[in-house]
C-alpha cells in the first residue's frame, strides 16, 4: 500500500494505492522518502603481461566469468597478494 502523498496518516481513499514491495520502494524513492541505492560497485581490471585483458564492472562479475573467488580477486586488487588465477588485478575506478 502506498500513500500517494507520502503521509501515512492521510488515510483518505484517494491518497491510497495498491503496490507490491518493489513498487512501494520505487515510490518512496521518487517522492524523496528514501535515498537511492547506496551500494557502489568497483570496477576491476584483469591484467596479463602488463596489458589490460578486460575491465569488469564488479568483483562479482570478474569472479563469475573467471571462476576465481571474489575474495582472491579482492586480495590481488588491494596488493595483499600478487595474483589471482595467474592474473594481476587492479581496481579500475
N, C-alpha and C positions, 0 to 999 in steps of 0.2 A: 504494500500500500504506500503510495506517495502522497504527501501533502504538497500540492502543486506550488503553493507559495512558500514552502519550507517551514511553515509554522505548525508544529504538531499539536497545538492547542486549538487550531482553527478546524473544527470537525464538520464544517458545512459540506454537504454532499458535492457541491460544485468545486470544492477545493481538494477532493479526493480522487485518486485514480488507481486502478489495479496495476501492479507491476511485479515482476519477478525480482530476485535478488540482484541480478546484473543490471536490470533497468533502474532499480532503486539507487544503486551505487552511481550509475551514469547520471541520473537526475540530480543527485546530491552534488556531484562534481560540477555539472552545468550551472547550478544556481549558486555555487560558491560555498556550499556547506561542507565540502570535502575537498582536500587537496588532490592533485593528480598523482599518478604513480611516482613513488619515491625510489624504487629500485633502479639503480643505474647499472647498465651492463658495460663492462670494459672490453674494448676490442683487444684482440691478442694476435700477434704475428708469428707465423711459423717460419723459421729461418734454417737454411741448409747452405753450407759453404759461403757464408756471409751474404746470401741472396734471400730476399723475402720470397717464400714459396706461395703463401696465401695469408690473407688477413681475415680473421673470423670475427663476427660481431659479438661473441661472448666466449667465455671459458667453456661453457656447457656445449656450445656448437663445436668448438675445437675438439673437445673430449669425445663427443659422439662420432664425428667424422674420422677421427684418427684412432679410435679405440684405445685412448690413453686416459687415465683418470684425471679429472679436473684438478684434483689436489696436486698431482705430479706436474701438470702444466703450470699451475699457480706458483709452485716452488721454483720451477725453472724461470718463470717470468719475473719473479722477485729477486732472483740471484741466489736463492738458498741452495739450488743445485745447478749444474751446468746445462744439463739437457733433460728432456723427457721424450721417450720414444725415438732416440737418436736425432732429435732436432733441438735447436735452440729456440727459445720462446721469449718474446718481449711484449709488454703492454704497448698498444699502438695508439693510445689516446692521450 
